[in-house]
Amino acid sequence: MITYWGRFTASGDPNGSGTPSWPAFNDRGGVLMSACDTSPASGDAPAACSKASRDFAENHNLAFWQSLSS
């Protein structure tokens, strides 16, 4: 995440070599970037397992959660 933020603040674009591509947000595209946590003991950066996905709503059962009224 530090790499993404550093690039974004410097150039307005978080993408660059050594990290997965971070797609621009688009209401119609439905693509979300998920940055996952890695174990500090692994030595792997979070970007090593980050991914862009189109099935976030299904994977997280958003329809169910949105159906609950408060």
C-alpha positions, 0 to 999 in steps of 0.5 A: 500500500505504501508503494501505491500511495507513494506513486499516487501522490507523486504522479496521480497514478498508483500503477507501476512495476512490481505491483499488480495493476490497480484499475481506475474506479468506475461505477459501471465497471464493477472492478474493485481492488482488494489489498490483502493482509500478509503475515509480518513473518512472511516478509511478503508485501501486501501487494503480493496477494492483492487483486482486482476482482469483479465478484466482490459483491457475490463473494461478500454476500452484499445482497444479504447484508443490504437486505437487512434493515436497521 
